[in-house]
Amino acid sequence: MIIAVLCEEEEEMPRREWCKDWLHKRNERESHATIFQKLKSGYVSDFTNYMRMDPNTFYDLLEKVKPVITKQDTCMRESISPTARLEATLMYLSTGCSYSALQYSTRISKPSLSAIIPDTCKAIYDVLKDPYIKLMKRFLKHRMPLVSG
């Protein structure tokens, strides 16, 4: 009798979500999955305005950082694509918006963004530093001022 009463009193706790439903459906409605496809095929000026670089530059940069920022899928969930990682990073750098605001446009959670953006920035720096340092040294060697603005 006492056991039956105790069992009735225990209420089942609602299970916590591993990932919020709207974030889990990232690949269905993710901003880069829909906007990228439309903008890169015929709306180059809009793509440039959206990403702050033209599609060719974006995809050249993506090819350079892709081996560094690509993560493996697990049996629990799919990894965030390198394109989405680079898109989120460039949007963060160009707009300066917070991770909280960025999670709604990219459909990537704030904790994931806080890991993705620094990793992608480091990858961009690592793949671009040598070519640009050589270029800068050549400018300085020939006493050519760097053009700004």
SULCOR-V220172 format. One record per residue. N is the residue number from 1. PSI is psi in whole degrees, 0 to 359 (* if undefined). Layout:
n: (N:N)
psi: (PSI:PSI)
This chain:
n: (1:2:3:4:5:6:7:8:9:10:11:12:13:14:15:16:17:18:19:20:21:22:23:24:25:26:27:28:29:30:31:32:33:34:35:36:37:38:39:40:41:42:43:44:45:46:47:48:49:50:51:52:53:54:55:56:57:58:59:60:61:62:63:64:65:66:67:68:69:70:71:72:73:74:75:76:77:78:79:80:81:82:83:84:85:86:87:88:89:90:91:92:93:94:95:96:97:98:99:100:101:102:103:104:105:106:107:108:109:110:111:112:113:114:115:116:117:118:119:120:121:122:123:124:125:126:127:128:129:130:131:132:133:134:135:136:137:138:139:140:141:142:143:144:145:146:147:148:149)
psi: (313:320:320:319:316:321:324:326:328:118:144:127:138:140:140:146:139:320:138:146:317:335:327:330:33:316:340:317:20:145:317:330:325:309:317:313:321:316:323:340:70:349:59:318:324:321:316:320:322:314:354:22:155:161:320:317:318:311:331:314:319:316:327:321:348:313:332:323:357:131:157:145:151:174:344:324:163:147:163:130:154:325:315:323:313:320:312:319:314:324:320:314:324:329:333:15:162:164:324:316:323:331:333:326:332:343:38:131:155:316:323:318:323:342:321:312:311:321:317:321:317:320:317:314:313:321:338:345:315:311:322:330:319:318:316:321:324:319:314:323:319:9:39:124:147:135:129:137:*)
